[in-house]
Structure formats: C-alpha cells, structure tokens
Amino acid sequence: MPLPPPPAKRADLLALDSLKTPARSATQAKGRASAPRLAPSIPAVLDKYKSPAPVLEHASFDAVPTKSQNTRRKPAKARVRDMSKVKLFVLDTNVLMHDPMSMFRFEEHDIYLPMIVLEELDSNKKGVTEVARNARQASRMLDALAGVQGAEITQGLALDSLGNKEVGGKLFFQTQPLDVSLPISLPQGKADNQILGVVQALRNSHEGREVVLVSKDINMRIKARALGLAAEDYQNDKTLEDGDLLYSGVMALTRDFWAKHGKSVESWQSGGQTYYRITGPVVPDLHINQFVYLETPGEPGLYARVTEIRGKSAVLRTIKDFGHAKNAVWGVSARNREQNFALNLLMDPEIDIVTLTGTAGTGKTLMALASGLTQVLDDRRYTEIIVTRATVSVGEDIGFLPGTEEEKMGPWMGALDDNLEVLGKTETSAGEWGRAATNELIRSKIKIKSMNFMRGRTFLNKYVVIDEAQNLTPKQMKTLITRAGPGTKIICMGNLAQIDTPYLTEGSSGLTFAVDKFKGWPHGGHITLARGERSRLADFASEAL
C-alpha cells in the first residue's frame, strides 16, 4: 500500500474558543459571519494554555476539567523537627579517636565540632597506632560529608547523606568566632578549656535547646559539671552497662520444671545420650548451647545442653560426665558443675569457639590445655596448639627482652608453664625418662606466638588459646578470631575483674564483646566459672582482699 503524500503547507492551529463555544442559533451565526475572525497567533495560544482555568460556579458541558487537574496531588509536607527536643552534642576529640563512626550514633540529634577538635585530629593523625588510624578515618568521614554535592557547611551537613538513613541530625562546624567566657582560673590556651568555652557559648546562644558535651575524659566531664554544663560519657562502645548482666551460659531450672513442662515432653535416646523436647514458658529464655541443670535432693539431677530451638519448643541433650575418673581429659577431671560444662564445650568438635570467664583459680587454662593436648596427641583432631596473650604488664615495664619471638614471650607464659607442670605429673607409670620424653613431646606441639604478628595469618586445623583476653579491645579480638581457618578451634579466656589495660572496662572489653556476639550461635559456647579450685588460701584471698 503506498504511503500518503507529505503535507504541502503548514497546518493552522485550532482556536480554543471553538471548543468551548456551545451551538449557536442561525441568527447569531449570521450576525457574526460578517466579521471575519483571524486565527490567534502561536504565543497567544500558548498563553491560554499557561493561564489558570477559570473557577465556575455552575458546571456545564463546555467546562470539562482535564485529566491533569483531576489527578493533581498535594505536595508532601516536609518533616519538621521540633528543635526544642533535638539536642546539640558537642564532641570531644577523644570520642572521634575512640570511635570514628561516633558521629552517626546520635540518631535524630545534631553534632557540633569546635575548630580545636579538627586541630587535634590533625596533630594525632601521624603514626601506625590505633589512635592515629582512628584519627585518619574520622578525618576521611568528615571530608566525605563536606564533599557531598550541594552541602552547605554553614547550614549544617546532613549526616544521612552517606547512606546512614537511621541518622536524622546535622553536623555543624565552628565557622565563626564565639563569645567565650570562662573563669579566669582556667587557662585559656588549653584545648579542653577552649572546648568548654564553646559549649558555654552555644548554651547561651541556643536558649531553649539542650547542649551536651560528650567526652571520654573523666576530668573534663567533672570540669564541665562544675561550670554548670551538661556532660556525658560516650556509651556506644560498651557492650553492656553492667557486668552482672553478662551472659553466663548456665541456667538453673526451677523445682517445678517437670510439673510445668512434663505434660508435653518428648524423650528419645541416640548415641548413648538422652534427648528431651520441651515446650513451655522457659523456652523463650533459652539459647543454643546453653546449659541447664536441675538438682533435687534425693533424686538424680538433670544436666543438659540446649541443642535446638524451633518456635515454642527446644531440644535438651544430656551431657557427658567429665567428673568421673573414666572420662578424665589428660588426667584432669571436673571438680564442679561449671567445669563439667566447660569440658563438654572444649571436647566437642562441633564447637568452633569457646569463651571462658571466671576468677583466678577456676581452672580455665588447665582445662583448655588438657583438652588441647588430648585432641592434638590422642585424637589427632588438630595439628598443634597455639597460645597467645595480651602482653600487658601489671607493674612497671622491665625493658626489652632478648632472644627470639618465643623467648621474648617466655616471661608472659608463666601460667602456661605452671599448668604444663601439673599436666606432666599425671603420667607416673613411665618413670623419670618417660615423663621427660612426654614433656618434650608436649612442648613440641605447643607454639607460643605474639599478637603483634597475627594480622594476615590463617590457622588451619589449629587449637588456638587466647589467654588474658580481658585486656583485648573488641577490634583486637575480631582480628584474632578472624584468623581461624577450616578445622580451627579458638578458646578465649580471662577474668574481667583483672583488666590491666587503662582504657578498658568490663563493658567495653573484647572478651565481653565476644561473649555477647557469639551468644546463641550454634557453633559457639560460653561458661562462667564461679568456683575456685586452687587452695583455701587463694579462695579466702579472692573474697577478703
């Protein structure tokens, strides 16, 4: 079929009045025919399109609303923040150097950085220490916020511009001098006092709005409160507010447990162990690999471990009794209930990480080494034992140590030597020569490594013991745990009451961090050892001193 010919001339525009004018009578049409109408120009027609539609009192057929008029939506109302409820937090330099992401932890509140904070970040950014790395990272985050397209540093930088949608506040810099008035007794040139002056000036200029100083420096918070300023500690780095809330890994069942849960209980046996499937009010409080026990006078007790939780039901599996001499691990038997639970975790190949906490003398190192030697030399489950610890001294440093890596770590491994001496005495049938050969074999399977050289390593089929883990930061703990390769088991142990690192507490320790994060993981377990087994003297000293 041939195409139609192209148009020879330009078409005329249709007048809009012809569409809106109703049918006229013959006389009207005749009267108006004498006056010819010219077609309106293009700008005139466009102006008619742009002009708003007239508002009619009565609807008629010649005033038909268009589709765009019917479907027009009202613009969404912008979210208005109540500035009286939005706090203004002034961050100290130590907060940013402690946690570079701290500016994104204040939800809908605003952040203010004095100019002296930027100066201190710049002066602390050089070096390879953890503080220097955090200072550099904080500077990069500030630069990224300031470099967002359309950002006005004088109007405040939106903290959600980098993808942190849970943050609703703004970041303000000190862009103009403030009227600082502090007591004469405070030296004006000190950085801390300059920050206090900024807080005072902001409080005077922002009446009706709460201005709070956030600092990790205790003395600075005290000075701020003495001047009548609000000051708080940065709490986001703490895993727990109270050390007593730490997960213990053990739950004592009430005496009416079977009365409440015995009606719908299912039990079966497999592999010499008994399984119980229970439903009831205790199930929501249970975690995977948590130990439960029920001790009733005159009746056999129940000692089990939670192996499965599905909805409102949980499966309990009875544990192996390592307190009996026939189940001794390298000649070591459990002396109390918690040690029995710990040995069940240490000897289970399905558990990849075990965390042990407890006071001095509870047997943490002894049980960890005995389990490691049994699984390395007898079961051939792992190739060797790797022992490391945080080299934090209790008193003054004694200076540089000579020798190789293991020789330098020797003075820090006194606890290892003490426990190996106990484990070496268990073999008495072979005589003196046999014990010497056993000790030599044991030492050949134990490698002492420093934490400084752990980055970048991967352990394959190793039994890794991290002693004195309470002195590690969460970042250091993450670095060590992520070294684990296939077939590796990691044991973290320590006493939270013996933290020697100056900037760590029970709530911010790496050991607390590991216990809380691995709680309920199917391949992790934790036990808090409560009873010391050293001597009556050590037990009395732990309570009395």
Secondary structure as GFF3:
##gff-version 3
##sequence-region A 1 545
A	DSSP	alpha_helix	17	20	.	.	.	ID=ss1
A	DSSP	alpha_helix	26	33	.	.	.	ID=ss2
A	DSSP	alpha_helix	42	50	.	.	.	ID=ss3
A	DSSP	alpha_helix	67	70	.	.	.	ID=ss4
A	DSSP	beta_strand	88	91	.	.	.	ID=ss5
A	DSSP	alpha_helix	93	98	.	.	.	ID=ss6
A	DSSP	three_ten_helix	102	104	.	.	.	ID=ss7
A	DSSP	beta_strand	110	113	.	.	.	ID=ss8
A	DSSP	alpha_helix	115	123	.	.	.	ID=ss9
A	DSSP	alpha_helix	130	146	.	.	.	ID=ss10
A	DSSP	beta_strand	157	158	.	.	.	ID=ss11
A	DSSP	three_ten_helix	159	162	.	.	.	ID=ss12
A	DSSP	beta_strand	170	173	.	.	.	ID=ss13
A	DSSP	alpha_helix	191	205	.	.	.	ID=ss14
A	DSSP	beta_strand	211	214	.	.	.	ID=ss15
A	DSSP	alpha_helix	218	226	.	.	.	ID=ss16
A	DSSP	beta_strand	230	232	.	.	.	ID=ss17
A	DSSP	three_ten_helix	243	245	.	.	.	ID=ss18
A	DSSP	beta_strand	250	252	.	.	.	ID=ss19
A	DSSP	alpha_helix	257	261	.	.	.	ID=ss20
A	DSSP	beta_strand	266	270	.	.	.	ID=ss21
A	DSSP	beta_strand	273	279	.	.	.	ID=ss22
A	DSSP	three_ten_helix	283	285	.	.	.	ID=ss23
A	DSSP	beta_strand	291	294	.	.	.	ID=ss24
A	DSSP	beta_strand	302	310	.	.	.	ID=ss25
A	DSSP	beta_strand	313	318	.	.	.	ID=ss26
A	DSSP	three_ten_helix	325	327	.	.	.	ID=ss27
A	DSSP	alpha_helix	337	346	.	.	.	ID=ss28
A	DSSP	beta_strand	353	358	.	.	.	ID=ss29
A	DSSP	alpha_helix	364	373	.	.	.	ID=ss30
A	DSSP	pi_helix	374	378	.	.	.	ID=ss31
A	DSSP	beta_strand	384	389	.	.	.	ID=ss32
A	DSSP	alpha_helix	405	409	.	.	.	ID=ss33
A	DSSP	three_ten_helix	410	413	.	.	.	ID=ss34
A	DSSP	alpha_helix	414	424	.	.	.	ID=ss35
A	DSSP	alpha_helix	431	444	.	.	.	ID=ss36
A	DSSP	beta_strand	446	448	.	.	.	ID=ss37
A	DSSP	three_ten_helix	451	453	.	.	.	ID=ss38
A	DSSP	beta_strand	462	467	.	.	.	ID=ss39
A	DSSP	three_ten_helix	469	471	.	.	.	ID=ss40
A	DSSP	alpha_helix	474	481	.	.	.	ID=ss41
A	DSSP	beta_strand	489	494	.	.	.	ID=ss42
A	DSSP	alpha_helix	510	517	.	.	.	ID=ss43
A	DSSP	beta_strand	524	529	.	.	.	ID=ss44
A	DSSP	alpha_helix	536	544	.	.	.	ID=ss45
###
